[in-house]
Amino acid sequence: MLGAYCPVEISVKDRGIFDTLVPRDHWVRRAEALIDFVALRSEVEPFYSSDEGAPSVEPILLIKLTLIQFHDGHSDRKLWDCVQTDLAYRWFLRLGLEDYLPDVSTLNKFRARLGSQGFEKLFQNLVKQCRNHGLIRDRLRIKDATHVVASIAVAAGLTLVSQARDRLLGCANPFASQQVAGEKVRLEAIRSSTDSQSADTRLLVRIEHLRDIVCWADALPAPTDGATNVRWEALVKAREVAHKVLAGHDQPKEPGKIRSVVDPDARRGKHGEFYDGYSLDVMIDADSELFTAINVYPADGNESADTLTLVDQEMKAQGNQIESISIDGAGYDGPILRELEEGRNITPFVPDRRQSSNKFTAEDFQVSEDGKHLTCPAGHCSQYRQRDDGREVTIYRFDLAVCQACPLLQRCGGQSKKFGRSVSLSDYAPEHRKVSQRAVSKEYDEVKQKHPAVERKLGHLINRHGGRRARYRGLDRVRAQGFIIGLAANMKRMIQLVIHANCPTIFQFKTTR
């Protein structure tokens, strides 16, 4: 149960000690003066009951604990040890010298209660406070991405199947104890009969065994007793994981193959090297270097499409209109570019793909008004045309004899035994041509000057606030982690910007209690 907010009063004795020993320039004093924590509290109130259960721990206390934790990079246990003895943190939390912290498990329950949805609201509220202080403009956003390594040990095929089987049997035991006991007897017989056989044979036998278990586990009726709901939810999740494991073996080359039973949302991705985990996408205000939007998704997801997710997240939460956005090559998809310009009225900046080579690209060819012919840089006209609706492209082919005699042949290439140069022209060629022209403009030169600072900011998010590795398991919790580190990073940057703006008066209105 969550009641009305009642500020905690510290005794006169403790207040005097804090005023003497907590430095005036400590970051907690500046955060307390600058951030409206009551406004943050209002964002999490819907996640609490107003009239049921025992009184809850004050959300402002838990929000501040979370900020301290990711500001300093502590684990839950280390955080509690630090707060117990650090006078500045006790002042920040409004804890007197003799007051006790709640149990360490309270913070974990707080994270579970809010989930990614709750922490997204906290993150967006702080972004709004930054806007109210005049720190964020609507001029330019820079989108970047990095990888997050999952907190898992990737199991081999046989181990993964065994883990899925054991988890499913354990969750099914409260509802079908006799069947579970029978499957355990069968498992011992399988182990005895396959010990001397090859690993591939053992794997196939265990897959069939898991398939049989899934068959009868799926048929178990849902209980009507509400007291067993938690156990039933665990069984449902175990069945889902087992299905994903079986699908990965049935279709090993298909994307989305499960990597771990304990974190079934983690996927194999590549960021320089292969890794297992998630992708972290951020959008940053180029002028203030504040994070304005964050998203986390499995590592095999579509980074290009996530550009729209970030844009919509900020525009919906803040109600502002972004003028332009700078994205990397992954955001070069034609549908994304068209949707940004026409659907969102945002000017996209992307790198020029032709800078790394002097070879002619599709943008160097001119299409006729009726779309039936293509003219190459040498002035030759295409002879053949073919439509590919699946790829949303039109394929133009030039005469082989004409191409072989062309003085620009070395810069063109792309010949076959039957045809000369072949050009696949996307339905989104106008968008590609537009951004290619924009990439060599003076305006884009100014945009590129902002990138190093933004990349350093992303590196700070990763290295200082623990964004490289997932602390938790499951997409929702890892996504919540992304918003939490965004909160911590924005808080630090918010304080820096106000200090650099020479506005010391901002830090005077809440420094005493």
Buried (B, 14 or more C-beta within 10 A) or exposed (E): EBEEEEEEEBEEEBBEBBEEEBEEEBBBBBBBBBBBBEBBBBBBEEBBEEEEEEEBBBBBBBBBBBBBBBBBBBEBEEBBEBBEEBBBBBBBBBBBEEEEBBEEEBBEBBBEBBBBEBBBBBBBBBBBBBBEBEBBBBEBBBBBBBBBBBBBEBBEBBEBBBBBBBBBBEBBBBBBEEBBEEBEEEBEEBEEEBEEEEEEEBBBBBBEBBBEBBEEBEEBEEBEEEEBEEBBEBBBBBBEBBBBBBBBBEEEEEEEBBBBBBBBBBBBBEBEEEBBBBBBBBBBBBBBBBBBBBBBBBBBBEBBBBBBBBBEBBBEBBEBEBEBBBBBEBBBBBBBBBBBBEEBEBBBBBBBBBEEEEEBBBBBBEBEEEEEBBBBEBEBBBBBBEEEEEEEBBBBBBBBEBBEEBEBBEBBEBBEEEBBBBBBBBBBBEBBBBBBEBBEEEEBEEBEEBBEEBBEBBEBBBEBBBBBEBBBBBBBBBBBBBBBBBBBBBBBBBBBBBBEEEEEEBBEEBEEB
